[in-house]
């Protein structure tokens, strides 16, 4: 096997695969091209010192030497990468690699800023809400499905706005409570966070206008006001985050009622052309959202006690203690499931009765068992439970259609 190495006679480098060198063999040869360029001095020679133990040394003096290793193996990808780091790659390749690294970093930061579990909640809620106004199977048309997906875009933008403005206002607190968030760890600058905060609601309202839906436009404006009032620190009227009651109202509004009523009216009146009528499933969904999102608001603040206390916030876990707040939250969620079982028991449909009663009883048992395993002084354990109750929230958007 013959291997040709092209090197610059003015350079000297040593590449070692093993710290020990034993036998060295030298060969003489001519080098016509060096590093892709013509060698102007053909009279120079290249000496090669090659170890029989997978190591070799290339040196240049007044002669050009060629090193041949009889045990040579093809260059690996890591070796090529090493050569690129040493300056042998083209500037375009380095620029392309740098651009992709920055792009991947920004995409990951945006993913963390949006809090994907809340985006999943929006998708599940809108798919469910779009079906609530249906009065017959004939109402289920491709147009309805398309409209549901159209509505998801501005709703997710409003969710991004709420998350971005909250992280902008709480960047100093998040450095203690949630240092992985993009603004707290520096993956997004404050300017980039501000740009997302401003652009998201503007695009959402613009899409509501494009959809010719007054309910959505009004809902997005209210969403914008409530999200700002929750985060912006302008006492005495704003910064609802520091007030347990107003913090719960904010979570109930943005994660619940603003995802229900504006979109339900949009689908019922604007898309289907029917008069607005709030049915039994809609009213139950509203009650369920109020209770469940209040519980979410309480659990959300439990792992943030240290940072909130350090910055003077008066959240419910600080006032009452972690154990008591956690107990209240779990009891509220069990109460919501109990109400669903009771409503299902009076359903005229046997199928709806069985699905509602058995399904909610099973979910209540799973919730109770999971709550027993939580260590309230381990933030990872509490965060795991927090994400778990979001998953239960998603499931409920399926069960509400059996409350007939």
C-alpha positions, 0 to 999 in steps of 0.5 A: 500500500502506497501513501503520498503525503503533500506537505509544505517544505517551509513548515514543520509539524509532528503528528503522533498517534503513540507516545513511543517511537521505535523503528524509524525508516527513511525514504527519499522521493520527489515532491511535485505538489505541496498542499495543492500548490506547485512546488517551485523547487524540484531539487529539494528532497523530503525525508520521512521518519516513520515509526513501525508503531503507528506513529510518524514524524515529518520534518523539513530541513533543506530537503523535502522528505516523504514519510511512509508508514507501512502500518498506515491506516486511512485518515479518520474523520476525527483526523480530518476534523483536527486538520480543519482546526489547525487551519487546513479547512476553507474559510467557507466551510468554517463559516458554514459550520459557525452559522449552523452552530449559532442557528442550532443554539438559537433554535434551542433557546427559542424552544426553551423560551416557549415552554413546549408543554404549554404549546401542547396544551394550546394544540390539544385545547383548540382541537377539542374546542373546535369540536364542541360547537358541532351539532351533527356529524355533517358539521365536521368538515375539512374547513373546520379542521383547516380553521382549527390549524389556522387558529393554532398559529396566533394562539401559540404566538400569544403563548410565546408573548406571555412566556417572553415578557415573563422571562424578561421581567424575571431574568434576575429571579430566573438566574436563581430559580431557572438558570436554564432559561435562555434569557437567564443563561444568556442564550438570548440577549435582552434585545432578542427577548424584547423583539419576541415580546413585541412581535408575537402579539402584533402578529397574533392580532394581525392574524385575528384580523385576517381571519375576520374574527372579532372574538379572536381579536378581542381575546388576543388583546385581553391576553396581551393585557393580562400577560403584561399585568402578570409580569410587568413591575409597575406597582401598585396595579401591575406585577400580579405575579406577586399577588397569589389571587391575581397570579391564579387569575392570570393562569386561569385566564391565559391557560384556560378561559381565553383558550375556550370562549373566544375560540368557541365563539369563533368556531360556532359563529364565524366558521359554522354560522350558528348562533352562540349557545353555551352547551353543557360540555362548554360549561363543564370545560370552563369550570374544569379549567378554572379549578385545574389551572388554579391548582397548576398556578399553586404547584408552579410556585413551589420550586421557586420559593427560594428565588421568589423569597430573595426578591420579595415576592409573596407567593402562596407557597411562601405565605402558607408553606410548600406542604399546605399549598401542595395539599390544597392543589391536589385536593382541588384536582381530585375535586375536579375529577369528582365533579366530572364523575358526578356529571357523568352519572347523570348522562342519558347515554350509557357509553358517555356515563361509563367513559366519564365515570370510569375514566375520571376515577382512573385518572383521580387514582393515578393522580393520588398515587403520583402525589404520594411520591413527591418530595417537596424539597426536591425541585426536580421531583416537584417539576416532574409532578408539575409536568405530569399534571399538565399531561392530565390536563391534555387528557381531559380535552378528550373526556369533555366530549363524553359529557353529554 
